[in-house]
Amino acid sequence: MTDPIMMIPIRQSLCIDLIRFSEGRFTPESIGEMAEEQILDHLEREFDDFNEAYFGERALEFAEVYFPHIVVEWLKQDADALASYQKATKPLVWKEVTVTDGSGVRMHYGGEYHYAKVKNGHIVDEIGSYSPSEWASKVAGGTSRNAWRDLWFKETLTRTWVPAPLLRDKARSELRALRNDETDV
């Protein structure tokens, strides 16, 4: 089935002159095809600038139909941005526990709380970047400490400090449940 054609008004004198001065190389059909190509070329060149203004939330749908290569480029850009974000926001992975980037870390020692943040897979304070064990030892003046016992974490956008052993127990429980689900299949 062919796509129905819609007529777009164009000045008759322009259309006649195109046919006359081109000595028939332009036809009414070729002029219509040229108009369609020009519209699509213009939209493609300017799509990033005005897609939202004209198409709103349906811009992706329009692009999938007429400009699939733009969608491929958007997906690539999104994947690159996500990879860059994930690289910059690498979580702290400590045995089976994963603590998101930006989470707070605290330890009570010597009668006071000491604070740091999880950044790029490490515990970072004003002096440096550490593993959980290294930071616990640093806070305790270089003495050996059990980081599982001493560290507490507060995920970004939460109010509650959670002790490391509770995080470990939760992670182990989730892993057991996952393994049970896999054996049930």
Backbone as JSON, one array per atom type, in Angstrom:
{
  "sequence": "MTDPIMMIPIRQSLCIDLIRFSEGRFTPESIGEMAEEQILDHLEREFDDFNEAYFGERALEFAEVYFPHIVVEWLKQDADALASYQKATKPLVWKEVTVTDGSGVRMHYGGEYHYAKVKNGHIVDEIGSYSPSEWASKVAGGTSRNAWRDLWFKETLTRTWVPAPLLRDKARSELRALRNDETDV",
  "N": [[0.84, -1.17, 0.0], [0.6, 2.16, -0.85], [1.78, 5.24, 0.51], [-0.54, 7.73, 1.23], [-0.77, 10.88, -0.49], [-0.34, 14.25, 0.46], [-1.33, 17.5, -0.31], [0.64, 20.36, -0.31], [0.42, 23.79, -0.07], [1.94, 25.73, -2.56], [3.31, 28.48, -4.23], [1.77, 29.01, -7.3], [2.97, 30.3, -9.48], [5.7, 29.97, -8.93], [5.97, 27.2, -9.11], [5.24, 26.77, -11.81], [7.28, 28.29, -13.06], [9.56, 26.85, -12.25], [9.2, 24.45, -13.64], [9.07, 25.44, -16.3], [11.52, 26.96, -16.67], [13.37, 25.0, -16.22], [13.07, 23.5, -18.35], [11.34, 21.34, -18.3], [12.66, 19.47, -16.75], [12.1, 19.6, -14.08], [9.19, 18.37, -12.54], [5.72, 18.44, -11.52], [5.53, 16.36, -9.64], [8.23, 15.89, -8.96], [8.87, 18.3, -7.8], [7.26, 18.24, -5.53], [8.47, 16.04, -4.26], [10.98, 17.16, -3.81], [10.31, 19.21, -2.02], [9.46, 17.69, 0.18], [11.87, 16.36, 0.78], [13.43, 18.58, 1.49], [12.11, 19.51, 3.77], [12.44, 17.31, 5.5], [15.27, 17.23, 5.55], [15.83, 19.71, 6.74], [14.55, 19.36, 9.25], [16.07, 17.22, 10.22], [18.69, 18.35, 10.42], [18.25, 20.31, 12.35], [17.14, 18.99, 14.47], [17.88, 18.37, 17.18], [17.77, 20.9, 18.28], [15.11, 21.86, 18.14], [13.35, 19.78, 18.61], [11.91, 19.21, 20.98], [10.29, 21.46, 21.23], [8.55, 21.28, 19.05], [7.71, 18.58, 18.94], [7.55, 17.63, 21.51], [7.08, 15.24, 24.04], [6.92, 13.26, 22.21], [8.99, 13.25, 20.48], [10.98, 11.28, 20.29], [9.54, 9.14, 19.18], [8.92, 10.21, 16.63], [11.5, 10.56, 15.63], [12.37, 7.9, 15.57], [10.92, 6.93, 13.41], [11.6, 8.6, 11.19], [14.29, 9.39, 11.43], [16.21, 7.23, 12.22], [18.95, 6.94, 12.6], [19.63, 9.11, 14.17], [18.46, 8.38, 16.55], [20.01, 6.16, 17.18], [22.44, 7.48, 17.62], [21.7, 9.06, 19.83], [21.24, 7.02, 21.71], [23.82, 6.0, 21.91], [25.16, 8.25, 22.95], [23.78, 8.47, 25.38], [24.55, 6.04, 26.56], [27.31, 6.43, 26.75], [27.34, 8.65, 28.49], [26.17, 7.5, 30.75], [28.05, 5.5, 31.33], [30.24, 7.12, 31.92], [29.24, 8.49, 34.14], [28.83, 6.32, 35.87], [31.45, 5.48, 36.17], [32.53, 7.65, 37.46], [31.06, 7.57, 39.74], [31.56, 5.29, 41.23], [30.68, 2.58, 43.29], [31.46, 1.67, 46.72], [32.75, -1.43, 47.14], [32.74, -3.93, 49.34], [33.68, -6.81, 50.41], [30.8, -8.71, 50.43], [29.18, -6.51, 50.54], [27.8, -3.58, 49.15], [28.2, -0.18, 48.86], [26.73, 2.8, 47.99], [28.08, 5.43, 45.93], [28.82, 8.57, 47.34], [27.64, 8.12, 49.76], [27.59, 8.52, 53.34], [30.13, 7.96, 55.82], [30.93, 6.91, 59.06], [32.72, 6.84, 62.17], [33.03, 6.08, 65.54], [35.36, 7.14, 67.79], [37.72, 7.65, 70.36], [36.02, 9.24, 71.85], [34.68, 10.86, 70.06], [32.92, 11.48, 66.95], [34.02, 10.56, 63.73], [34.06, 11.49, 60.35], [33.5, 10.62, 56.91], [33.29, 10.18, 53.32], [31.89, 8.04, 50.77], [33.54, 7.68, 47.84], [34.17, 7.15, 44.49], [34.6, 4.37, 44.85], [36.02, 4.17, 47.22], [36.72, 5.06, 50.67], [36.72, 8.35, 51.49], [38.32, 11.05, 53.01], [39.24, 14.26, 54.38], [41.96, 14.01, 54.09], [42.78, 11.76, 52.56], [42.3, 8.76, 50.52], [40.8, 5.66, 51.2], [40.61, 2.13, 52.03], [37.97, 0.39, 53.78], [39.12, -0.85, 56.09], [41.61, 0.43, 56.22], [40.8, 3.1, 56.69], [39.51, 2.91, 59.16], [41.67, 2.17, 60.75], [43.29, 4.44, 60.41], [41.68, 6.46, 61.59], [41.81, 5.56, 64.19], [44.34, 6.23, 64.93], [46.35, 4.71, 63.73], [46.27, 2.24, 64.88], [45.31, -1.23, 64.98], [42.11, -2.05, 63.83], [38.75, -3.37, 63.81], [37.02, -2.98, 61.1], [34.49, -3.83, 60.34], [33.14, -3.88, 62.73], [33.39, -1.25, 63.64], [32.58, 0.71, 61.72], [29.98, 2.78, 60.35], [27.36, 3.41, 58.05], [25.68, 5.76, 55.95], [23.38, 5.94, 53.59], [23.06, 7.93, 50.62], [20.57, 10.42, 50.6], [19.19, 9.35, 52.75], [18.36, 9.18, 56.27], [19.29, 7.6, 58.24], [21.87, 6.08, 60.06], [23.62, 3.13, 59.5], [24.96, 0.24, 60.92], [27.94, -1.46, 59.84], [27.95, -4.36, 60.15], [25.2, -4.93, 59.99], [24.61, -4.19, 57.38], [26.16, -6.1, 56.09], [24.9, -8.49, 56.93], [22.39, -8.14, 55.74], [23.12, -8.09, 53.01], [24.16, -10.69, 52.73], [21.86, -12.18, 53.26], [20.26, -11.42, 51.08], [21.82, -12.48, 49.02], [21.63, -15.22, 49.61], [18.87, -15.6, 49.21], [18.73, -15.04, 46.49], [20.29, -17.13, 45.46], [18.67, -19.28, 46.22], [16.41, -18.76, 44.64], [17.53, -19.2, 42.13], [18.09, -21.96, 42.23], [15.55, -22.97, 42.35], [14.58, -22.77, 39.84]],
  "CA": [[0.0, 0.0, 0.0], [1.39, 3.38, -0.92], [1.44, 6.29, 1.47], [-1.3, 8.78, 0.55], [-0.06, 12.15, -0.67], [-1.05, 15.44, 0.9], [-0.89, 18.67, -1.06], [1.08, 21.51, 0.47], [0.34, 24.94, -0.98], [3.15, 26.39, -3.05], [2.86, 29.46, -5.22], [1.63, 28.45, -8.64], [3.95, 30.91, -10.38], [7.0, 29.33, -8.68], [5.9, 25.85, -9.66], [5.27, 26.89, -13.27], [8.61, 28.74, -13.47], [10.51, 25.74, -12.08], [9.02, 23.52, -14.77], [9.37, 26.14, -17.56], [12.93, 27.31, -16.81], [14.19, 23.78, -16.23], [12.7, 22.85, -19.6], [10.66, 20.09, -18.02], [13.4, 18.56, -15.86], [11.25, 19.56, -12.89], [7.78, 18.05, -12.77], [5.0, 18.68, -10.26], [5.88, 15.3, -8.69], [9.6, 16.07, -8.46], [8.84, 19.48, -6.92], [6.71, 17.74, -4.27], [9.52, 15.22, -3.62], [12.03, 18.08, -3.34], [9.79, 19.89, -0.83], [9.51, 16.72, 1.27], [13.28, 16.17, 1.15], [13.91, 19.79, 2.17], [11.52, 19.53, 5.11], [13.13, 16.3, 6.3], [16.66, 17.66, 5.75], [15.81, 20.78, 7.73], [14.24, 18.78, 10.55], [17.21, 16.41, 10.66], [19.79, 19.24, 10.82], [17.87, 21.11, 13.51], [16.29, 18.18, 15.34], [18.24, 18.53, 18.58], [17.45, 22.24, 18.75], [13.69, 22.17, 18.31], [12.49, 18.6, 18.7], [11.0, 19.3, 22.11], [9.32, 22.53, 20.99], [7.54, 20.85, 18.08], [7.22, 17.22, 19.12], [7.4, 17.36, 22.93], [7.47, 13.91, 24.49], [6.83, 12.31, 21.09], [10.15, 13.45, 19.6], [11.64, 9.99, 20.07], [8.71, 8.38, 18.23], [9.12, 10.79, 15.31], [12.87, 10.27, 15.2], [12.46, 6.47, 15.24], [10.34, 6.71, 12.08], [12.24, 9.35, 10.11], [15.73, 9.57, 11.63], [16.69, 6.2, 13.14], [20.37, 7.15, 12.9], [19.69, 10.05, 15.29], [18.14, 7.6, 17.75], [21.22, 5.38, 17.46], [23.4, 8.42, 18.19], [21.21, 9.4, 21.18], [21.49, 5.87, 22.56], [25.27, 5.96, 22.14], [25.47, 9.35, 23.87], [23.26, 8.09, 26.69], [25.4, 4.97, 27.1], [28.59, 7.06, 27.12], [27.11, 9.47, 29.68], [25.94, 6.59, 31.86], [29.34, 4.89, 31.67], [31.05, 8.16, 32.56], [28.66, 8.7, 35.46], [29.1, 5.14, 36.69], [32.88, 5.47, 36.48], [32.76, 8.73, 38.44], [30.3, 7.29, 40.95], [31.77, 3.87, 41.53], [30.34, 2.29, 44.69], [32.41, 0.94, 47.55], [32.41, -2.85, 47.21], [33.49, -4.43, 50.5], [33.2, -8.2, 50.48], [29.5, -8.81, 49.77], [28.46, -5.26, 50.74], [28.01, -2.5, 48.18], [27.73, 1.1, 49.39], [26.7, 3.73, 46.85], [28.91, 6.63, 45.91], [28.19, 9.7, 48.01], [27.17, 7.74, 51.09], [28.41, 8.95, 54.46], [30.78, 6.94, 56.65], [31.35, 7.48, 60.35], [33.3, 5.92, 63.16], [33.18, 6.71, 66.85], [36.64, 6.75, 68.39], [38.29, 8.69, 71.2], [34.98, 10.12, 72.37], [34.06, 11.71, 69.04], [32.62, 10.88, 65.65], [34.85, 10.94, 62.59], [33.21, 11.35, 59.17], [34.09, 10.58, 55.56], [32.31, 9.89, 52.26], [32.25, 7.04, 49.77], [33.78, 8.31, 46.53], [34.92, 6.36, 43.51], [34.93, 3.04, 45.35], [36.86, 4.24, 48.42], [36.31, 5.98, 51.72], [37.54, 9.54, 51.28], [38.18, 12.14, 53.97], [40.0, 15.45, 53.99], [43.39, 13.7, 53.92], [43.07, 10.78, 51.52], [41.36, 7.75, 50.06], [41.14, 4.47, 51.97], [39.71, 0.99, 52.15], [37.34, 0.48, 55.11], [40.09, -1.21, 57.13], [42.62, 1.5, 56.31], [40.23, 4.3, 57.29], [39.3, 2.62, 60.59], [42.99, 2.22, 61.38], [43.73, 5.85, 60.39], [40.91, 7.18, 62.61], [42.27, 5.07, 65.49], [45.74, 6.59, 65.14], [47.26, 3.69, 63.23], [46.11, 0.94, 65.57], [44.49, -2.2, 64.25], [40.69, -1.98, 64.18], [37.84, -4.2, 63.03], [36.15, -2.04, 60.39], [33.12, -4.35, 60.37], [32.55, -3.53, 64.02], [33.48, 0.18, 63.94], [32.06, 1.65, 60.72], [28.56, 2.96, 60.11], [27.15, 4.04, 56.75], [24.4, 6.43, 55.71], [23.19, 6.07, 52.15], [22.61, 9.23, 50.14], [19.14, 10.7, 50.7], [18.57, 8.71, 53.91], [18.69, 9.83, 57.53], [19.67, 6.6, 59.23], [23.19, 5.46, 60.04], [23.47, 1.68, 59.62], [26.26, -0.38, 61.2], [28.45, -2.33, 58.78], [27.49, -5.75, 60.25], [23.82, -5.03, 59.53], [24.69, -4.18, 55.92], [26.71, -7.4, 55.68], [23.85, -9.49, 57.13], [21.37, -7.91, 54.7], [23.68, -8.53, 51.73], [24.23, -12.15, 52.75], [20.49, -12.66, 53.16], [19.85, -11.22, 49.69], [22.54, -13.47, 48.21], [21.0, -16.55, 49.87], [17.57, -15.61, 48.54], [19.02, -15.12, 45.07], [20.72, -18.51, 45.17], [17.49, -20.14, 46.32], [15.6, -18.52, 43.44], [18.2, -19.84, 40.98], [17.97, -23.41, 42.33], [14.15, -23.32, 42.16], [14.24, -22.71, 38.4]],
  "C": [[0.89, 1.24, 0.0], [0.86, 4.39, 0.09], [0.65, 7.37, 0.73], [-0.51, 10.09, 0.52], [-0.95, 13.29, -0.22], [-0.49, 16.62, 0.12], [-0.53, 19.79, -0.09], [1.07, 22.71, -0.47], [1.72, 25.5, -1.31], [2.67, 27.35, -4.14], [2.86, 28.83, -6.62], [2.69, 29.01, -9.57], [5.34, 30.29, -10.18], [7.04, 27.95, -9.31], [5.99, 25.88, -11.19], [6.65, 27.31, -13.76], [9.65, 27.65, -13.31], [10.42, 24.77, -13.26], [9.48, 24.18, -16.08], [10.86, 26.38, -17.71], [13.86, 26.09, -16.77], [13.92, 22.96, -17.48], [12.16, 21.45, -19.35], [11.42, 19.12, -17.14], [12.73, 18.49, -14.48], [9.84, 19.21, -13.35], [7.04, 18.38, -11.48], [5.34, 17.62, -9.2], [7.27, 15.52, -8.11], [9.7, 17.29, -7.54], [8.29, 19.06, -5.55], [7.74, 16.9, -3.51], [10.62, 16.11, -3.04], [11.56, 18.8, -2.07], [9.85, 18.95, 0.37], [10.94, 16.5, 1.75], [13.8, 17.36, 1.92], [13.37, 19.86, 3.6], [12.26, 18.54, 6.01], [14.58, 16.68, 6.57], [16.75, 18.75, 6.82], [15.55, 20.23, 9.14], [15.43, 17.98, 11.09], [18.36, 17.29, 11.17], [19.49, 19.94, 12.14], [17.18, 20.31, 14.6], [16.62, 18.36, 16.82], [17.8, 19.88, 19.13], [15.95, 22.46, 18.98], [12.79, 20.96, 18.43], [11.48, 18.7, 19.84], [9.92, 20.35, 21.87], [8.21, 22.07, 20.06], [6.91, 19.5, 18.41], [7.02, 16.84, 20.58], [7.89, 15.97, 23.28], [7.41, 12.87, 23.37], [8.0, 12.45, 20.12], [10.85, 12.13, 19.29], [10.86, 9.15, 19.06], [8.93, 8.88, 16.81], [10.5, 10.44, 14.77], [13.02, 8.79, 14.84], [11.94, 6.18, 13.84], [11.2, 7.35, 10.99], [13.76, 9.47, 10.23], [16.28, 8.51, 12.57], [18.17, 6.35, 13.5], [20.56, 8.16, 14.04], [19.42, 9.3, 16.59], [19.34, 6.76, 18.15], [22.27, 6.27, 18.12], [22.99, 8.82, 19.61], [21.51, 8.25, 22.14], [22.96, 5.74, 22.89], [25.68, 7.05, 23.13], [24.99, 9.03, 25.27], [24.13, 7.03, 27.35], [26.74, 5.53, 27.55], [28.44, 7.88, 28.4], [26.91, 8.59, 30.91], [27.25, 5.94, 32.31], [30.24, 5.88, 32.39], [30.55, 8.42, 33.98], [28.99, 7.53, 36.39], [30.58, 5.08, 37.08], [33.18, 6.51, 37.56], [32.05, 8.45, 39.76], [30.39, 5.82, 41.31], [31.48, 3.6, 43.0], [31.52, 1.64, 45.41], [31.93, -0.5, 47.61], [33.34, -3.45, 48.25], [32.93, -5.81, 50.81], [31.86, -8.28, 49.74], [28.66, -7.53, 49.89], [28.82, -4.26, 49.66], [27.38, -1.24, 48.76], [27.83, 2.13, 48.27], [27.61, 4.93, 47.06], [28.14, 7.79, 46.54], [27.66, 9.39, 49.4], [28.13, 8.25, 52.16], [28.99, 7.74, 55.2], [31.13, 7.62, 57.96], [31.91, 6.37, 61.23], [33.44, 6.71, 64.46], [34.47, 6.2, 67.46], [37.16, 7.93, 69.21], [37.26, 9.7, 71.68], [34.35, 11.04, 71.33], [33.82, 10.93, 67.75], [33.56, 11.44, 64.59], [34.04, 10.59, 61.33], [34.03, 11.33, 57.89], [32.95, 10.3, 54.58], [32.82, 8.74, 51.41], [32.37, 7.78, 48.44], [34.65, 7.39, 45.7], [35.44, 5.04, 44.08], [35.81, 3.01, 46.59], [36.19, 5.12, 49.47], [37.28, 7.16, 51.64], [37.24, 10.55, 52.38], [39.05, 13.29, 53.5], [41.47, 15.17, 53.69], [43.65, 12.75, 52.76], [41.93, 9.84, 51.22], [41.78, 6.4, 50.63], [40.16, 3.33, 51.72], [39.04, 1.13, 53.52], [38.32, 0.18, 56.24], [41.14, -0.12, 57.33], [42.05, 2.74, 57.0], [39.99, 4.09, 58.79], [40.62, 2.71, 61.34], [43.5, 3.66, 61.47], [43.02, 6.65, 61.48], [41.43, 6.81, 64.0], [43.77, 5.3, 65.7], [46.73, 5.51, 64.72], [47.17, 2.35, 63.91], [45.2, 0.04, 64.73], [43.06, -2.15, 64.77], [39.9, -2.96, 63.32], [36.83, -3.26, 62.38], [34.71, -2.52, 60.38], [32.42, -3.95, 61.67], [32.43, -2.01, 64.18], [32.79, 1.13, 62.96], [30.54, 1.6, 60.61], [28.42, 3.71, 58.79], [25.76, 4.66, 56.68], [24.3, 6.67, 54.21], [22.73, 7.49, 51.82], [21.09, 9.3, 50.21], [18.43, 9.92, 51.8], [19.03, 9.44, 55.16], [19.37, 8.89, 58.52], [21.08, 6.08, 59.0], [23.01, 3.97, 60.32], [24.85, 1.08, 59.89], [26.65, -1.37, 60.1], [27.98, -3.78, 58.92], [26.05, -5.94, 59.77], [23.78, -5.02, 58.0], [25.18, -5.54, 55.4], [25.64, -8.48, 55.82], [22.78, -9.37, 56.05], [21.88, -8.41, 53.35], [23.74, -10.05, 51.65], [22.83, -12.77, 52.6], [19.98, -12.55, 51.73], [20.54, -12.22, 48.77], [21.96, -14.86, 48.38], [19.67, -16.65, 49.14], [17.75, -15.73, 47.03], [19.43, -16.52, 44.67], [19.55, -19.48, 45.25], [16.58, -20.0, 45.12], [16.2, -19.23, 42.24], [18.06, -21.35, 41.03], [16.53, -23.87, 42.13], [13.78, -23.39, 40.69], [14.57, -23.99, 37.71]]
}
